[in-house]
Amino acid sequence: MRRDDAGRIEPGPDGYDYEVVPIAGARALKTYRCPGCDHEIRSGVPHVAVWRVEDTEGTDRRHWHTPCWRNRANRGPTRRRS
Ligand SMILES: [Zn+2]
């Protein structure tokens, strides 16, 4: 059960439901690459971590800039470009 994570469920750019958890700047200790804009999320920047709700272990979680996640429907995942 991961209900304690205080995340919310939102539909992702691929139509699946995602668990969305806000990451505070103080807890963002690494640099991530945002799949929305393909730019870095620097450490210390508040953002969101998302993963498929079926992925109960959160093994494939991705970090997005908060505005990129909000605009995900307009952008689509960049994964197929790589
Ligand atoms: Zn971004």
PDB file of the backbone (N, CA, C, O) and the ligand in Angstrom, with CONECT records:
HET     ZN  A 101       1
ATOM      1  N   MET A   1       0.841  -1.198   0.000  1.00  0.00           N
ATOM      2  CA  MET A   1       0.000   0.000   0.000  1.00  0.00           C
ATOM      3  C   MET A   1       0.871   1.241   0.000  1.00  0.00           C
ATOM      4  O   MET A   1       1.779   1.381   0.819  1.00  0.00           O
ATOM      5  N   ARG A   2       0.588   2.116  -0.908  1.00  0.00           N
ATOM      6  CA  ARG A   2       1.394   3.330  -0.968  1.00  0.00           C
ATOM      7  C   ARG A   2       0.532   4.554  -0.707  1.00  0.00           C
ATOM      8  O   ARG A   2       0.887   5.664  -1.104  1.00  0.00           O
ATOM      9  N   ARG A   3      -0.574   4.361  -0.055  1.00  0.00           N
ATOM     10  CA  ARG A   3      -1.475   5.498   0.149  1.00  0.00           C
ATOM     11  C   ARG A   3      -0.858   6.573   1.026  1.00  0.00           C
ATOM     12  O   ARG A   3      -1.318   7.714   1.009  1.00  0.00           O
ATOM     13  N   ASP A   4       0.178   6.235   1.797  1.00  0.00           N
ATOM     14  CA  ASP A   4       0.759   7.231   2.689  1.00  0.00           C
ATOM     15  C   ASP A   4       1.643   8.220   1.951  1.00  0.00           C
ATOM     16  O   ASP A   4       2.120   9.191   2.539  1.00  0.00           O
ATOM     17  N   ASP A   5       1.860   7.985   0.691  1.00  0.00           N
ATOM     18  CA  ASP A   5       2.779   8.843  -0.030  1.00  0.00           C
ATOM     19  C   ASP A   5       2.212  10.227  -0.296  1.00  0.00           C
ATOM     20  O   ASP A   5       2.935  11.125  -0.728  1.00  0.00           O
ATOM     21  N   ALA A   6       0.935  10.399  -0.041  1.00  0.00           N
ATOM     22  CA  ALA A   6       0.306  11.701  -0.220  1.00  0.00           C
ATOM     23  C   ALA A   6       0.389  12.148  -1.669  1.00  0.00           C
ATOM     24  O   ALA A   6       0.337  13.343  -1.960  1.00  0.00           O
ATOM     25  N   GLY A   7       0.516  11.207  -2.561  1.00  0.00           N
ATOM     26  CA  GLY A   7       0.511  11.564  -3.966  1.00  0.00           C
ATOM     27  C   GLY A   7      -0.907  11.685  -4.467  1.00  0.00           C
ATOM     28  O   GLY A   7      -1.858  11.360  -3.756  1.00  0.00           O
ATOM     29  N   ARG A   8      -1.049  12.154  -5.691  1.00  0.00           N
ATOM     30  CA  ARG A   8      -2.359  12.171  -6.300  1.00  0.00           C
ATOM     31  C   ARG A   8      -2.279  11.396  -7.609  1.00  0.00           C
ATOM     32  O   ARG A   8      -1.192  11.183  -8.146  1.00  0.00           O
ATOM     33  N   ILE A   9      -3.401  10.985  -8.105  1.00  0.00           N
ATOM     34  CA  ILE A   9      -3.443  10.207  -9.336  1.00  0.00           C
ATOM     35  C   ILE A   9      -3.870  11.130 -10.470  1.00  0.00           C
ATOM     36  O   ILE A   9      -4.910  11.785 -10.399  1.00  0.00           O
ATOM     37  N   GLU A  10      -3.052  11.172 -11.514  1.00  0.00           N
ATOM     38  CA  GLU A  10      -3.396  11.990 -12.667  1.00  0.00           C
ATOM     39  C   GLU A  10      -3.104  11.195 -13.929  1.00  0.00           C
ATOM     40  O   GLU A  10      -2.195  10.366 -13.944  1.00  0.00           O
ATOM     41  N   PRO A  11      -3.862  11.438 -14.978  1.00  0.00           N
ATOM     42  CA  PRO A  11      -3.576  10.748 -16.238  1.00  0.00           C
ATOM     43  C   PRO A  11      -2.292  11.295 -16.864  1.00  0.00           C
ATOM     44  O   PRO A  11      -2.094  12.508 -16.935  1.00  0.00           O
ATOM     45  N   GLY A  12      -1.435  10.402 -17.309  1.00  0.00           N
ATOM     46  CA  GLY A  12      -0.176  10.810 -17.905  1.00  0.00           C
ATOM     47  C   GLY A  12      -0.326  11.098 -19.391  1.00  0.00           C
ATOM     48  O   GLY A  12      -1.410  10.951 -19.955  1.00  0.00           O
ATOM     49  N   PRO A  13       0.766  11.508 -20.018  1.00  0.00           N
ATOM     50  CA  PRO A  13       0.728  11.846 -21.448  1.00  0.00           C
ATOM     51  C   PRO A  13       0.423  10.644 -22.325  1.00  0.00           C
ATOM     52  O   PRO A  13       0.019  10.802 -23.476  1.00  0.00           O
ATOM     53  N   ASP A  14       0.613   9.448 -21.792  1.00  0.00           N
ATOM     54  CA  ASP A  14       0.367   8.242 -22.581  1.00  0.00           C
ATOM     55  C   ASP A  14      -0.984   7.625 -22.264  1.00  0.00           C
ATOM     56  O   ASP A  14      -1.305   6.544 -22.758  1.00  0.00           O
ATOM     57  N   GLY A  15      -1.790   8.313 -21.432  1.00  0.00           N
ATOM     58  CA  GLY A  15      -3.127   7.821 -21.168  1.00  0.00           C
ATOM     59  C   GLY A  15      -3.233   6.921 -19.953  1.00  0.00           C
ATOM     60  O   GLY A  15      -4.338   6.577 -19.535  1.00  0.00           O
ATOM     61  N   TYR A  16      -2.110   6.534 -19.382  1.00  0.00           N
ATOM     62  CA  TYR A  16      -2.141   5.729 -18.170  1.00  0.00           C
ATOM     63  C   TYR A  16      -2.267   6.636 -16.948  1.00  0.00           C
ATOM     64  O   TYR A  16      -1.972   7.829 -17.011  1.00  0.00           O
ATOM     65  N   ASP A  17      -2.705   6.053 -15.849  1.00  0.00           N
ATOM     66  CA  ASP A  17      -2.788   6.814 -14.610  1.00  0.00           C
ATOM     67  C   ASP A  17      -1.434   6.815 -13.928  1.00  0.00           C
ATOM     68  O   ASP A  17      -0.757   5.790 -13.851  1.00  0.00           O
ATOM     69  N   TYR A  18      -1.054   7.970 -13.440  1.00  0.00           N
ATOM     70  CA  TYR A  18       0.222   8.129 -12.762  1.00  0.00           C
ATOM     71  C   TYR A  18       0.034   8.627 -11.347  1.00  0.00           C
ATOM     72  O   TYR A  18      -0.836   9.453 -11.069  1.00  0.00           O
ATOM     73  N   GLU A  19       0.853   8.118 -10.468  1.00  0.00           N
ATOM     74  CA  GLU A  19       0.975   8.672  -9.131  1.00  0.00           C
ATOM     75  C   GLU A  19       1.880   9.899  -9.233  1.00  0.00           C
ATOM     76  O   GLU A  19       2.965   9.819  -9.809  1.00  0.00           O
ATOM     77  N   VAL A  20       1.456  11.000  -8.697  1.00  0.00           N
ATOM     78  CA  VAL A  20       2.209  12.248  -8.818  1.00  0.00           C
ATOM     79  C   VAL A  20       2.533  12.754  -7.421  1.00  0.00           C
ATOM     80  O   VAL A  20       1.635  13.031  -6.625  1.00  0.00           O
ATOM     81  N   VAL A  21       3.817  12.872  -7.131  1.00  0.00           N
ATOM     82  CA  VAL A  21       4.246  13.303  -5.806  1.00  0.00           C
ATOM     83  C   VAL A  21       5.117  14.540  -5.944  1.00  0.00           C
ATOM     84  O   VAL A  21       6.132  14.503  -6.640  1.00  0.00           O
ATOM     85  N   PRO A  22       4.745  15.623  -5.300  1.00  0.00           N
ATOM     86  CA  PRO A  22       5.592  16.824  -5.342  1.00  0.00           C
ATOM     87  C   PRO A  22       6.874  16.609  -4.548  1.00  0.00           C
ATOM     88  O   PRO A  22       6.850  16.066  -3.444  1.00  0.00           O
ATOM     89  N   ILE A  23       7.985  17.037  -5.122  1.00  0.00           N
ATOM     90  CA  ILE A  23       9.279  16.948  -4.446  1.00  0.00           C
ATOM     91  C   ILE A  23       9.704  18.366  -4.064  1.00  0.00           C
ATOM     92  O   ILE A  23       9.873  19.229  -4.925  1.00  0.00           O
ATOM     93  N   ALA A  24       9.872  18.589  -2.779  1.00  0.00           N
ATOM     94  CA  ALA A  24      10.298  19.918  -2.331  1.00  0.00           C
ATOM     95  C   ALA A  24      11.747  20.167  -2.734  1.00  0.00           C
ATOM     96  O   ALA A  24      12.532  19.232  -2.888  1.00  0.00           O
ATOM     97  N   GLY A  25      12.081  21.417  -2.899  1.00  0.00           N
ATOM     98  CA  GLY A  25      13.433  21.762  -3.311  1.00  0.00           C
ATOM     99  C   GLY A  25      14.488  21.205  -2.378  1.00  0.00           C
ATOM    100  O   GLY A  25      15.549  20.764  -2.820  1.00  0.00           O
ATOM    101  N   ALA A  26      14.196  21.223  -1.083  1.00  0.00           N
ATOM    102  CA  ALA A  26      15.163  20.728  -0.099  1.00  0.00           C
ATOM    103  C   ALA A  26      15.388  19.230  -0.235  1.00  0.00           C
ATOM    104  O   ALA A  26      16.400  18.706   0.231  1.00  0.00           O
ATOM    105  N   ARG A  27      14.449  18.540  -0.873  1.00  0.00           N
ATOM    106  CA  ARG A  27      14.595  17.095  -1.015  1.00  0.00           C
ATOM    107  C   ARG A  27      15.075  16.715  -2.413  1.00  0.00           C
ATOM    108  O   ARG A  27      15.285  15.535  -2.694  1.00  0.00           O
ATOM    109  N   ALA A  28      15.246  17.681  -3.273  1.00  0.00           N
ATOM    110  CA  ALA A  28      15.727  17.402  -4.633  1.00  0.00           C
ATOM    111  C   ALA A  28      17.249  17.473  -4.620  1.00  0.00           C
ATOM    112  O   ALA A  28      17.837  18.531  -4.846  1.00  0.00           O
ATOM    113  N   LEU A  29      17.872  16.337  -4.354  1.00  0.00           N
ATOM    114  CA  LEU A  29      19.306  16.329  -4.107  1.00  0.00           C
ATOM    115  C   LEU A  29      20.111  15.952  -5.343  1.00  0.00           C
ATOM    116  O   LEU A  29      21.338  16.047  -5.344  1.00  0.00           O
ATOM    117  N   LYS A  30      19.428  15.530  -6.381  1.00  0.00           N
ATOM    118  CA  LYS A  30      20.128  15.127  -7.586  1.00  0.00           C
ATOM    119  C   LYS A  30      19.644  15.950  -8.760  1.00  0.00           C
ATOM    120  O   LYS A  30      18.621  16.630  -8.681  1.00  0.00           O
ATOM    121  N   THR A  31      20.389  15.883  -9.847  1.00  0.00           N
ATOM    122  CA  THR A  31      19.947  16.503 -11.089  1.00  0.00           C
ATOM    123  C   THR A  31      19.237  15.441 -11.920  1.00  0.00           C
ATOM    124  O   THR A  31      19.769  14.352 -12.138  1.00  0.00           O
ATOM    125  N   TYR A  32      18.045  15.763 -12.377  1.00  0.00           N
ATOM    126  CA  TYR A  32      17.267  14.832 -13.186  1.00  0.00           C
ATOM    127  C   TYR A  32      17.074  15.429 -14.567  1.00  0.00           C
ATOM    128  O   TYR A  32      17.291  16.621 -14.783  1.00  0.00           O
ATOM    129  N   ARG A  33      16.661  14.581 -15.495  1.00  0.00           N
ATOM    130  CA  ARG A  33      16.314  15.093 -16.816  1.00  0.00           C
ATOM    131  C   ARG A  33      14.809  14.985 -16.991  1.00  0.00           C
ATOM    132  O   ARG A  33      14.225  13.909 -16.858  1.00  0.00           O
ATOM    133  N   CYS A  34      14.206  16.100 -17.287  1.00  0.00           N
ATOM    134  CA  CYS A  34      12.753  16.150 -17.412  1.00  0.00           C
ATOM    135  C   CYS A  34      12.340  15.588 -18.775  1.00  0.00           C
ATOM    136  O   CYS A  34      12.800  16.073 -19.808  1.00  0.00           O
ATOM    137  N   PRO A  35      11.470  14.562 -18.783  1.00  0.00           N
ATOM    138  CA  PRO A  35      11.039  13.998 -20.070  1.00  0.00           C
ATOM    139  C   PRO A  35      10.121  14.936 -20.844  1.00  0.00           C
ATOM    140  O   PRO A  35       9.875  14.723 -22.031  1.00  0.00           O
ATOM    141  N   GLY A  36       9.619  15.964 -20.186  1.00  0.00           N
ATOM    142  CA  GLY A  36       8.711  16.884 -20.867  1.00  0.00           C
ATOM    143  C   GLY A  36       9.447  17.825 -21.802  1.00  0.00           C
ATOM    144  O   GLY A  36       9.018  18.050 -22.934  1.00  0.00           O
ATOM    145  N   CYS A  37      10.568  18.381 -21.322  1.00  0.00           N
ATOM    146  CA  CYS A  37      11.284  19.384 -22.117  1.00  0.00           C
ATOM    147  C   CYS A  37      12.691  18.926 -22.457  1.00  0.00           C
ATOM    148  O   CYS A  37      13.397  19.602 -23.205  1.00  0.00           O
ATOM    149  N   ASP A  38      13.112  17.776 -21.913  1.00  0.00           N
ATOM    150  CA  ASP A  38      14.436  17.233 -22.169  1.00  0.00           C
ATOM    151  C   ASP A  38      15.545  18.140 -21.648  1.00  0.00           C
ATOM    152  O   ASP A  38      16.663  18.124 -22.163  1.00  0.00           O
ATOM    153  N   HIS A  39      15.232  18.921 -20.635  1.00  0.00           N
ATOM    154  CA  HIS A  39      16.251  19.725 -19.975  1.00  0.00           C
ATOM    155  C   HIS A  39      16.442  19.226 -18.552  1.00  0.00           C
ATOM    156  O   HIS A  39      15.633  18.457 -18.033  1.00  0.00           O
ATOM    157  N   GLU A  40      17.519  19.674 -17.936  1.00  0.00           N
ATOM    158  CA  GLU A  40      17.819  19.219 -16.587  1.00  0.00           C
ATOM    159  C   GLU A  40      16.923  19.882 -15.551  1.00  0.00           C
ATOM    160  O   GLU A  40      16.529  21.042 -15.679  1.00  0.00           O
ATOM    161  N   ILE A  41      16.618  19.105 -14.525  1.00  0.00           N
ATOM    162  CA  ILE A  41      16.037  19.646 -13.303  1.00  0.00           C
ATOM    163  C   ILE A  41      17.173  19.678 -12.300  1.00  0.00           C
ATOM    164  O   ILE A  41      17.621  18.629 -11.838  1.00  0.00           O
ATOM    165  N   ARG A  42      17.634  20.845 -11.964  1.00  0.00           N
ATOM    166  CA  ARG A  42      18.797  20.926 -11.083  1.00  0.00           C
ATOM    167  C   ARG A  42      18.417  20.634  -9.641  1.00  0.00           C
ATOM    168  O   ARG A  42      17.271  20.822  -9.233  1.00  0.00           O
ATOM    169  N   SER A  43      19.390  20.175  -8.884  1.00  0.00           N
ATOM    170  CA  SER A  43      19.128  19.896  -7.481  1.00  0.00           C
ATOM    171  C   SER A  43      18.678  21.171  -6.791  1.00  0.00           C
ATOM    172  O   SER A  43      19.173  22.258  -7.090  1.00  0.00           O
ATOM    173  N   GLY A  44      17.744  21.035  -5.876  1.00  0.00           N
ATOM    174  CA  GLY A  44      17.215  22.179  -5.159  1.00  0.00           C
ATOM    175  C   GLY A  44      15.989  22.800  -5.813  1.00  0.00           C
ATOM    176  O   GLY A  44      15.386  23.724  -5.267  1.00  0.00           O
ATOM    177  N   VAL A  45      15.627  22.293  -6.979  1.00  0.00           N
ATOM    178  CA  VAL A  45      14.467  22.833  -7.690  1.00  0.00           C
ATOM    179  C   VAL A  45      13.243  21.970  -7.370  1.00  0.00           C
ATOM    180  O   VAL A  45      13.266  20.763  -7.613  1.00  0.00           O
ATOM    181  N   PRO A  46      12.193  22.557  -6.838  1.00  0.00           N
ATOM    182  CA  PRO A  46      10.968  21.784  -6.593  1.00  0.00           C
ATOM    183  C   PRO A  46      10.400  21.271  -7.904  1.00  0.00           C
ATOM    184  O   PRO A  46      10.383  21.993  -8.901  1.00  0.00           O
ATOM    185  N   HIS A  47       9.937  20.035  -7.908  1.00  0.00           N
ATOM    186  CA  HIS A  47       9.397  19.444  -9.122  1.00  0.00           C
ATOM    187  C   HIS A  47       8.448  18.321  -8.728  1.00  0.00           C
ATOM    188  O   HIS A  47       8.065  18.225  -7.562  1.00  0.00           O
ATOM    189  N   VAL A  48       8.065  17.477  -9.666  1.00  0.00           N
ATOM    190  CA  VAL A  48       7.203  16.347  -9.321  1.00  0.00           C
ATOM    191  C   VAL A  48       7.859  15.051  -9.772  1.00  0.00           C
ATOM    192  O   VAL A  48       8.542  15.001 -10.795  1.00  0.00           O
ATOM    193  N   ALA A  49       7.636  14.006  -8.987  1.00  0.00           N
ATOM    194  CA  ALA A  49       8.038  12.651  -9.374  1.00  0.00           C
ATOM    195  C   ALA A  49       6.763  11.898  -9.731  1.00  0.00           C
ATOM    196  O   ALA A  49       5.778  11.959  -8.995  1.00  0.00           O
ATOM    197  N   VAL A  50       6.778  11.198 -10.843  1.00  0.00           N
ATOM    198  CA  VAL A  50       5.581  10.466 -11.279  1.00  0.00           C
ATOM    199  C   VAL A  50       5.964   9.049 -11.651  1.00  0.00           C
ATOM    200  O   VAL A  50       7.077   8.793 -12.111  1.00  0.00           O
ATOM    201  N   TRP A  51       5.038   8.136 -11.450  1.00  0.00           N
ATOM    202  CA  TRP A  51       5.221   6.770 -11.921  1.00  0.00           C
ATOM    203  C   TRP A  51       3.859   6.146 -12.123  1.00  0.00           C
ATOM    204  O   TRP A  51       2.861   6.579 -11.547  1.00  0.00           O
ATOM    205  N   ARG A  52       3.839   5.127 -12.947  1.00  0.00           N
ATOM    206  CA  ARG A  52       2.586   4.427 -13.235  1.00  0.00           C
ATOM    207  C   ARG A  52       1.995   3.848 -11.963  1.00  0.00           C
ATOM    208  O   ARG A  52       2.724   3.304 -11.133  1.00  0.00           O
ATOM    209  N   VAL A  53       0.681   3.957 -11.798  1.00  0.00           N
ATOM    210  CA  VAL A  53       0.068   3.434 -10.579  1.00  0.00           C
ATOM    211  C   VAL A  53       0.228   1.925 -10.492  1.00  0.00           C
ATOM    212  O   VAL A  53       0.225   1.358  -9.399  1.00  0.00           O
ATOM    213  N   GLU A  54       0.369   1.267 -11.654  1.00  0.00           N
ATOM    214  CA  GLU A  54       0.583  -0.184 -11.635  1.00  0.00           C
ATOM    215  C   GLU A  54       1.972  -0.526 -11.106  1.00  0.00           C
ATOM    216  O   GLU A  54       2.216  -1.647 -10.659  1.00  0.00           O
ATOM    217  N   ASP A  55       2.868   0.437 -11.159  1.00  0.00           N
ATOM    218  CA  ASP A  55       4.246   0.217 -10.744  1.00  0.00           C
ATOM    219  C   ASP A  55       4.344   0.477  -9.248  1.00  0.00           C
ATOM    220  O   ASP A  55       4.821   1.529  -8.822  1.00  0.00           O
ATOM    221  N   THR A  56       3.888  -0.490  -8.454  1.00  0.00           N
ATOM    222  CA  THR A  56       3.747  -0.243  -7.023  1.00  0.00           C
ATOM    223  C   THR A  56       5.086  -0.023  -6.328  1.00  0.00           C
ATOM    224  O   THR A  56       5.131   0.534  -5.231  1.00  0.00           O
ATOM    225  N   GLU A  57       6.171  -0.452  -6.955  1.00  0.00           N
ATOM    226  CA  GLU A  57       7.484  -0.235  -6.353  1.00  0.00           C
ATOM    227  C   GLU A  57       8.055   1.120  -6.729  1.00  0.00           C
ATOM    228  O   GLU A  57       9.048   1.562  -6.150  1.00  0.00           O
ATOM    229  N   GLY A  58       7.442   1.774  -7.684  1.00  0.00           N
ATOM    230  CA  GLY A  58       7.984   3.059  -8.113  1.00  0.00           C
ATOM    231  C   GLY A  58       9.338   2.933  -8.774  1.00  0.00           C
ATOM    232  O   GLY A  58      10.161   3.844  -8.686  1.00  0.00           O
ATOM    233  N   THR A  59       9.583   1.806  -9.441  1.00  0.00           N
ATOM    234  CA  THR A  59      10.914   1.556  -9.989  1.00  0.00           C
ATOM    235  C   THR A  59      11.176   2.394 -11.243  1.00  0.00           C
ATOM    236  O   THR A  59      12.327   2.655 -11.592  1.00  0.00           O
ATOM    237  N   ASP A  60      10.117   2.805 -11.906  1.00  0.00           N
ATOM    238  CA  ASP A  60      10.291   3.558 -13.152  1.00  0.00           C
ATOM    239  C   ASP A  60       9.782   4.985 -12.972  1.00  0.00           C
ATOM    240  O   ASP A  60       9.094   5.525 -13.838  1.00  0.00           O
ATOM    241  N   ARG A  61      10.124   5.574 -11.854  1.00  0.00           N
ATOM    242  CA  ARG A  61       9.614   6.921 -11.625  1.00  0.00           C
ATOM    243  C   ARG A  61      10.407   7.931 -12.440  1.00  0.00           C
ATOM    244  O   ARG A  61      11.606   7.773 -12.670  1.00  0.00           O
ATOM    245  N   ARG A  62       9.720   8.947 -12.860  1.00  0.00           N
ATOM    246  CA  ARG A  62      10.327  10.003 -13.662  1.00  0.00           C
ATOM    247  C   ARG A  62      10.117  11.338 -12.978  1.00  0.00           C
ATOM    248  O   ARG A  62       9.124  11.569 -12.287  1.00  0.00           O
ATOM    249  N   HIS A  63      11.083  12.199 -13.197  1.00  0.00           N
ATOM    250  CA  HIS A  63      11.015  13.513 -12.578  1.00  0.00           C
ATOM    251  C   HIS A  63      10.744  14.554 -13.645  1.00  0.00           C
ATOM    252  O   HIS A  63      11.440  14.627 -14.658  1.00  0.00           O
ATOM    253  N   TRP A  64       9.745  15.339 -13.407  1.00  0.00           N
ATOM    254  CA  TRP A  64       9.326  16.378 -14.348  1.00  0.00           C
ATOM    255  C   TRP A  64       9.397  17.733 -13.664  1.00  0.00           C
ATOM    256  O   TRP A  64       9.176  17.840 -12.457  1.00  0.00           O
ATOM    257  N   HIS A  65       9.711  18.792 -14.454  1.00  0.00           N
ATOM    258  CA  HIS A  65       9.416  20.133 -13.971  1.00  0.00           C
ATOM    259  C   HIS A  65       7.908  20.217 -13.728  1.00  0.00           C
ATOM    260  O   HIS A  65       7.118  19.667 -14.496  1.00  0.00           O
ATOM    261  N   THR A  66       7.526  20.888 -12.686  1.00  0.00           N
ATOM    262  CA  THR A  66       6.090  20.991 -12.398  1.00  0.00           C
ATOM    263  C   THR A  66       5.313  21.585 -13.572  1.00  0.00           C
ATOM    264  O   THR A  66       4.275  21.032 -13.935  1.00  0.00           O
ATOM    265  N   PRO A  67       5.760  22.673 -14.178  1.00  0.00           N
ATOM    266  CA  PRO A  67       4.992  23.214 -15.331  1.00  0.00           C
ATOM    267  C   PRO A  67       5.009  22.288 -16.533  1.00  0.00           C
ATOM    268  O   PRO A  67       4.049  22.269 -17.303  1.00  0.00           O
ATOM    269  N   CYS A  68       6.066  21.524 -16.713  1.00  0.00           N
ATOM    270  CA  CYS A  68       6.112  20.590 -17.838  1.00  0.00           C
ATOM    271  C   CYS A  68       5.077  19.485 -17.642  1.00  0.00           C
ATOM    272  O   CYS A  68       4.391  19.085 -18.583  1.00  0.00           O
ATOM    273  N   TRP A  69       4.976  19.001 -16.410  1.00  0.00           N
ATOM    274  CA  TRP A  69       3.969  17.974 -16.143  1.00  0.00           C
ATOM    275  C   TRP A  69       2.579  18.545 -16.391  1.00  0.00           C
ATOM    276  O   TRP A  69       1.714  17.878 -16.958  1.00  0.00           O
ATOM    277  N   ARG A  70       2.377  19.781 -15.960  1.00  0.00           N
ATOM    278  CA  ARG A  70       1.063  20.400 -16.128  1.00  0.00           C
ATOM    279  C   ARG A  70       0.733  20.535 -17.620  1.00  0.00           C
ATOM    280  O   ARG A  70      -0.428  20.444 -18.016  1.00  0.00           O
ATOM    281  N   ASN A  71       1.749  20.749 -18.425  1.00  0.00           N
ATOM    282  CA  ASN A  71       1.539  20.943 -19.872  1.00  0.00           C
ATOM    283  C   ASN A  71       1.800  19.676 -20.669  1.00  0.00           C
ATOM    284  O   ASN A  71       1.959  19.739 -21.888  1.00  0.00           O
ATOM    285  N   ARG A  72       1.846  18.532 -20.008  1.00  0.00           N
ATOM    286  CA  ARG A  72       2.281  17.294 -20.672  1.00  0.00           C
ATOM    287  C   ARG A  72       1.404  16.943 -21.863  1.00  0.00           C
ATOM    288  O   ARG A  72       1.877  16.344 -22.829  1.00  0.00           O
ATOM    289  N   ALA A  73       0.125  17.311 -21.802  1.00  0.00           N
ATOM    290  CA  ALA A  73      -0.770  16.951 -22.902  1.00  0.00           C
ATOM    291  C   ALA A  73      -0.367  17.655 -24.184  1.00  0.00           C
ATOM    292  O   ALA A  73      -0.669  17.181 -25.279  1.00  0.00           O
ATOM    293  N   ASN A  74       0.314  18.785 -24.053  1.00  0.00           N
ATOM    294  CA  ASN A  74       0.704  19.556 -25.226  1.00  0.00           C
ATOM    295  C   ASN A  74       2.056  19.120 -25.786  1.00  0.00           C
ATOM    296  O   ASN A  74       2.409  19.472 -26.912  1.00  0.00           O
ATOM    297  N   ARG A  75       2.798  18.363 -25.006  1.00  0.00           N
ATOM    298  CA  ARG A  75       4.163  18.054 -25.400  1.00  0.00           C
ATOM    299  C   ARG A  75       4.334  16.594 -25.781  1.00  0.00           C
ATOM    300  O   ARG A  75       4.916  16.272 -26.817  1.00  0.00           O
ATOM    301  N   GLY A  76       3.822  15.723 -24.936  1.00  0.00           N
ATOM    302  CA  GLY A  76       4.051  14.309 -25.185  1.00  0.00           C
ATOM    303  C   GLY A  76       5.427  13.901 -24.735  1.00  0.00           C
ATOM    304  O   GLY A  76       6.324  14.736 -24.623  1.00  0.00           O
ATOM    305  N   PRO A  77       5.599  12.628 -24.477  1.00  0.00           N
ATOM    306  CA  PRO A  77       6.902  12.147 -24.011  1.00  0.00           C
ATOM    307  C   PRO A  77       7.953  12.260 -25.101  1.00  0.00           C
ATOM    308  O   PRO A  77       7.653  12.109 -26.285  1.00  0.00           O
ATOM    309  N   THR A  78       9.182  12.525 -24.695  1.00  0.00           N
ATOM    310  CA  THR A  78      10.261  12.660 -25.656  1.00  0.00           C
ATOM    311  C   THR A  78      10.961  11.328 -25.872  1.00  0.00           C
ATOM    312  O   THR A  78      11.902  11.226 -26.658  1.00  0.00           O
ATOM    313  N   ARG A  79      10.489  10.307 -25.163  1.00  0.00           N
ATOM    314  CA  ARG A  79      11.237   9.068 -25.144  1.00  0.00           C
ATOM    315  C   ARG A  79      11.429   8.489 -26.543  1.00  0.00           C
ATOM    316  O   ARG A  79      12.481   7.926 -26.846  1.00  0.00           O
ATOM    317  N   ARG A  80      10.417   8.627 -27.392  1.00  0.00           N
ATOM    318  CA  ARG A  80      10.518   7.975 -28.691  1.00  0.00           C
ATOM    319  C   ARG A  80      11.543   8.658 -29.591  1.00  0.00           C
ATOM    320  O   ARG A  80      11.903   8.119 -30.638  1.00  0.00           O
ATOM    321  N   ARG A  81      12.019   9.844 -29.192  1.00  0.00           N
ATOM    322  CA  ARG A  81      13.050  10.508 -29.972  1.00  0.00           C
ATOM    323  C   ARG A  81      14.416   9.941 -29.710  1.00  0.00           C
ATOM    324  O   ARG A  81      15.307  10.059 -30.551  1.00  0.00           O
ATOM    325  N   SER A  82      14.603   9.325 -28.556  1.00  0.00           N
ATOM    326  CA  SER A  82      15.961   8.969 -28.129  1.00  0.00           C
ATOM    327  C   SER A  82      16.418   7.685 -28.805  1.00  0.00           C
ATOM    328  O   SER A  82      17.536   7.227 -28.569  1.00  0.00           O
TER     329      SER A  82
HETATM  330 ZN    ZN A 101      10.781  20.220 -18.112  1.00  0.00          ZN2+
END
